[in-house]
Amino acid sequence: MLIAPTVLSLAGVLGYPLVDLFLLSFRDMTRSQLFSGSAPPWVGGEQYESLFSDGYFWTVTGRTALFTFVCVTLTMTAATLTALLIRRVSPWVRLVMIGVLVAVWATPIMVASAVFRWLTDTDYGIANWLLSRLPGLDLDQHNWFDNPWEGFAVIVAVVVWGALPFAAITLHAALSQVPPELEEAARVDGARGVQLFRHVVFPVIRPPFVLVTALLAIWDFGVFNQIWLMRGAQPEKEYYLLGVYSFVESFAVNRYSVGAAIAVVTVVLLLCGAVVYIRQLLAMGEAE
């Protein structure tokens, strides 16, 4: 009963669009039906058959999975190290670090993307200027987005930069729940560094660690804004992830039903990840 209002609100806001999206993926919507308001013809699973037989779709899916894995791994590693550092510094340094993290978290994606575009600008970017100061490197007039690997490295940096504050502050809160006497006893027994974290600290913070990891995976799997903004609203095909691919197919190519089918597949993949996450939480709860 306590969560009923939230469930009903979500069902009202998300339920109808998801159902309509699902039904649209089984039709063939074109501009004529869109402007006339007439019902598009029913084509069954043709959109999915065409999609699953398209090698490019699987390329984009694999690219999205790899992108998500890299972003989540880098974010959680940096967040864990940052949270451990916050825990060890003096109170005033801790306050400054948390304040900076909150400021980064409050920065809109559009602003962060614009800053990173400026940092990596071909003509005036600070990244090229700084790296060119290193021996043996000449990055004058270097375009980071000519090579998709380099371009995605910049986009990954934007995503990690934006997600780090949430993950670090959440893990710092989790670390505050580790009993000091437990750590002290482990140190007396000779545990140090990685051993102490692995066998004493991590088992305590594992539930929130899994929660943050799952949330980051869901967010990063659906990344759209960073790519769209970093590529000036005209991303090349080498930069397509599932979210971008669905949007372009729907509103640039006007293949609305294909875009809907891509979106449905994306939702199904995310639901599969959510099921795995819930099962892990239940397993941890039974173990405790």
Salt bridges, closest charged atoms under 4 A:
GLU150 OE1 - HIS142 NE2 2.74
GLU183 OE2 - ARG87 NH2 2.28
GLU183 OE1 - ARG187 NH2 3.82
GLU236 OE2 - ARG231 NH2 2.76
GLU249 OE1 - ARG255 NH1 3.06
